[in-house]
Amino acid sequence: MTLSEQLEMALERIRSLEEENEQLRIELQAAADWRPDAMKYNGLRIHDFI
């Protein structure tokens, strides 16, 4: 496998992870909006991390 092919595979993986990250952020935001009282971690609201 050439370096160019390895770089292309790495870029595809990065894009995939970015899409997955965005989907998880959306799901977390929706959960925080739905149950803000339940979305706490050591006194910090999940919104503080988004």
Sequence and secondary structure as in RCSB ss.txt:
>XXXX:A:sequence
MTLSEQLEMALERIRSLEEENEQLRIELQAAADWRPDAMKYNGLRIHDFI
>XXXX:A:secstr
  HHHHHHHHHHHHHHHHHHHHHHHHHHHHHHHH TTT EETTEEGGGG 
